[in-house]
Amino acid sequence: MGRFAPTNLDRDGKVILVTGGTGSFGRRFIETVLKQAKPRKLIVYSRDELKQSEMQIDYAERFSAEQLAVMRYFLGDVRDRERLSLAFRGVDVVIHAAALKQVPAAEYNPSECIATNIMGAENVVRACLANRVRKVVALSTDKACNPINLYGATKLASDKTFVAANNLSGDIGTRFSVVRYGNVVGSRGSVIPFFQRLIARGATELPITDPRMTRFLITLDEGVEFVLSSLEAMHGGEIFVPKIPSMKMTDMAAALAPGMATKVVGIRPGEKLHEMMISQDDARNTVDLGDRYAIEPAFVEYTREPLTGGRLADEFSYASDTNDAWLDAAGLMAMLGEGRSPRRRRATD
């Protein structure tokens, strides 16, 4: 079990639905719940019939008939509120992972990104309230903090939608929270698989957008554990942020291909030099919970006990370049090879 493993995986007898359930996160989340809990139903909601078919074939080889008896597969898009409302009937827990996530694609196709990430979030909220879903956790991104690209802006709007939804639940009692974390190591479309493909093809240099660039990094297993443990800890309205390490992109390239030259190619449209997960303006509403931070809602019109944790200094911010935990080459390779919590060095090492 990792750093963010839930202390009590209270999912037995629950009906759980994951939007974007055929994505990298959705699949790992579902696999984890199948192995560690006994839900009454575990529902995959996604719009890609091929990925659902492939998922069913793969799971038939890896899980028992008893485990697979709880699985359900719903074709649907988060843009379709009526379909969501039908799919959410009898559901206890919703994990909202569906999103359009590619920064350049969002810059070029803004209306599509807005329709899925913003309007889709509103549709999920309405469907959850209509069906009296008990708990909802929405996945966010570090790019939602002080966004400069459209993807980040849509996820900020989504975060605000889910936090504010608690004020609409009234006697329904649905509680909504958000988790926000950094780049998932090895996820589809990310830089590490891109570098690995270039290396495998015999490249003599790796492209670096800017030698100063840094990023937060987390494994897929840690991301799943973080969502599950935040689901246990949530009171409603929080944005949970894990304490995870940073890494320079030049160090990443050196770890993957020691001695290989790099070439500076320039920052892509909508890209930041450094990512931030908690801004100074958010810090006044943030508590330190030990292995994570929680940005508490500034506006509350529902019954909610505040989380118990240390308050942060007004000037505090949590950014990838000023982080006090950094990943070294051995730690990165551990993340890639085993999916476990990596070795970290302090900024002063």
N, C-alpha and C positions, 0 to 999 in steps of 0.2 A: 504494500500500500504506500502511496506517496504522501507528499507534504500536505495536500488538501483533502485527503481521504475523509469522507463523512464519518462521524462517530457513531451514527445510528441510521443505517440505510432503511428508513421507514417507508418502504414502498410496497410492502406485502398487502395484497388485496386491493391495490389502487389501479385505476385506469389511467395510463400515461400516454399522451400523444406528443409526438415530436414533429413540428413543421420543418421542412428541409431534412427529413429523416434519412434520405439516401446520400446526403453529403458526408464529408469526412467526419465532422463532429457528430452528426446524427447517427451514423453507423456505429461509431465507437461508444457513444452514449447508450445506445440500445443493447449492444453487446455486453457492456458493463452491467446494466440492469438485469439482463437475462442471466448472467453468471452469479450475481450477488443478491438478488431479491426475487420475490415471487409475485409479480404484479398480476392482477386479474386479467388485464388486457394491456398490450403494448402496441400502440398504433403508429405506423409510419404514414405521414402525410407529405406527399410531394407530387410534382407534376410530370416526372419523367418515368414513363412506363418501362423503358428498357432498364434503367437503374434498379427499379423495383424488382423486375424479373431476375436480374443478375444477383440481387441481394438475396432473394428467396432461394436461388440455386446454391449460392455460397453457404447460406445458413443451414440448408438441409444436410450439408456435409460436415458441419461443425457443431451443431446443437442437437439435443435429443428431441424426440417427438413430443415429449411432455413439455419441454421448454418452448418449442415452436407453437404449441397449441394456443398460446396467448397472443401470438402475432396477428396483426391485422394490417392491411395495406390499402390506403385510400389515395386514389388519384385526385388531385385538386391543386389549385393555385391559391396563394394567400390573397390574390387580387379579387377572388370570388367569395364575397361575404356569405352568400347563401350556401355555398358548398361547405365553407368553414362551419357554419351553424349546424349543418347536418352532421358533420364529422365530429363535432365537439359534444354531441349528446351523450350524457353519462360519463364524461371525462372528469377526473379529479385533478390532474396535473397536466399543464401544457408547458413544453419547452419550445420556445420560438427561436429556431435557428435558420429559418429560410431568409435569404437575402441575396441581392446582387452585390458582389464584393470587389470586383476588379476596378481599381482606381481609374486607369485610362479608359476602360469601356464606359464607366459612368460619366466621365468627362465628355465623351463623344455621344453618348445616348442618355442625356439627363432625364428625359421624360420616363424612360423605362425604369431607371433606378428609383425615381420618385414614386412611381406606381407600385413597385414591389416593396421598397423599404419604408416608405411613409404611409401610403394608403393601405398597404398590407398590414402594417402594425395596427392601424386604426380598425381594420376588419377583424384582426385577431382579438383585440380588446372587446369589440362589440359582441363577437361570437362567444367569448368567455363569459361575459356578463349575462348574455341571453341564456346560457346553459348552466349558470351557477358553478362554474369551474372553481375549485378551491384555491389553487396556487398556480401562478404563472411566472416563469423566469424567461426573460428575453436576453439573447446574446447580443452584445455590443462590440465595440472595437476601440482601441486607443485613438483611432482617427476621429472619433466623435468629440474628443476634447480639443477645444480651440480649432475647429476644422478649417482647412484651407482648400479641401477638394469636395466635390459634390457627394461622393460616397460618405465621407465623414459628416457632412452636413445632414444627409438623410438619416444617418444613424443617430445623430444628436436629436433630430426631430422625433425619431422613433423612441429614444430613451425618455424624452420628455412626455411622450404620449403614454408610455407604460407607467411612469411614475405618477402622472396626474390621474390615471385611471382608477387609482385607489380612492380618489375623492368621489367617484361615480358609483362605487359598488353598493353603498347604502346597506340595507338589510340583507343583500345578497352575500356580502362578506368576502368576495373574491379579493385576493391579495396579489399584487404585481410587484416584481422586483427585476433588476437588471444586473447582469455581470458584464464587466468590461475588462478585456485583457489584450495582450500584444500578439505579435506574429506567432503562429503555430508552426513549430519546426517541421519541415518536410511536407506541409500541406500543399494541396494541388494549387499550382499557379504561383507558388512562393519562390524566393530566390534560390534556396538550397537545391531543390530538384533541377532548377535551371542551370546552376553551376555544375551539378553532377552530370547532366546530359552533355554539357560542353566538354567536360573532362573526359567522359567516355568516348567522345568523338575525336579526341586527340587535339583539342584546342591548346594553343601555346600561350594564351593569355586569357584572363577573366575580366569581363567588363564591370567596372565600378562606377556608380553614378556620381559619387563624391567621396573622397577619402575621409571626410569628417563624419560621414553618416553613421548613426547608431540606431539600434532597434531593441525593443523588449522582446524576449523569447520565452516560449512556454511549450511544453510537449502536449500532444493531443490527450494523453492520459491525464496529465495534470489539469488540462482544461475541463475534461469530463468530471474529474474529482472536485474541481472548484465549483462547478455548477451544482453538483449533488450536495455538497456541503453548504453552499449558499442557500439552496432550497430548504435545508434544515434550519439555517440561522435566520432566515428572512422574517421580518415583521411587516413588511410591505412598504414600498417606496424607496428602498435603498438601491444604490448603484455600488455593487461589490467590486473591488479592485484587488487582484492578488499581488503579493510582493514577489516579483520575479526578476531575474537578472537581465542586464543589457549586454550587447556586444557590438563592437565596431564592425562594419561591413568588410573593412580591410583585414581584420583579424579572422573573420569568417572565411574569406577567400584563402588566406594563408593556412588555415586549419584544414580546409578541404583539399588544397593542392599546394603543399609546402614547396616553396621555391619558384612557383609559377609566377610570371609577370602579370600585372594588372594594367588595365587601360581605362582611364577616366572618360566616360561617355556622356556625362551630364545628367541632371535630375529630370525625371519624367514629369509630364504635366500633372499637377496636383499633388506632387510628392514633397514631403518635409525632410529636412536634414535630420531632425530628431523628433521622436514621438512623445506625447504627453498623455498621462491618464488622469491626473488630478491637477487642475490649475490652482493658482493662488486664490482665485475667487471662490473655488469649490472648497478650499481647505477649511474655511470657517464652519462648514457644515459636515466636516469629515471626522470620523473617529478611527483610531488605530486599534484593530482587533487582534494584533499579534502576527498572524500569518497573512493578513489582508487589511485593507482599508475599506470603509463603508461611507459613501457620501449619502448622508441622510436627506430626506426631502425638506426643502425650505418652506413649503406650503402644505399644511396638513389639515384636512377637514374630516378626519376619520379617527376612530379609536386606534391608537398605536403607542406602544411602549418604546421609548428610545433605546437603541443598542447601548450596552455598557462597554465603554472603551475610552482610551486616552484621547484627549483633544489635541489637535495639531496647531503649531504656530501659524499666525496669520500669513507669514511670508512663505509657508511651505508650498512646494509643488513637487509633483512626482513625474519626472521626465527621464527619457532614456539616456541623455547625456550627463545628467547630474545624479543619476542613481548611485547608491553606495554598494551595489552588488553587481559584479561583472563576470561574464562567462569566459573561460579560457578554452584553448583548443581541446584539451582532454574532456572538459565538460561538454562541449558541443558534440564530440564524437560519442560520448556516453548517451546524450539525448537521442542522437540518430540511431545508435545501435541497440539500445535497450529500452528507451522510453521512460527511463527512471529519472529522478531528480538528479541533476548534474552537479559536479563540483563547481563551486563558485569562489571567486576571490573578492576580497573587499577592495574598495577603490584605493585604499592606502597601501595595499600589498605591493 
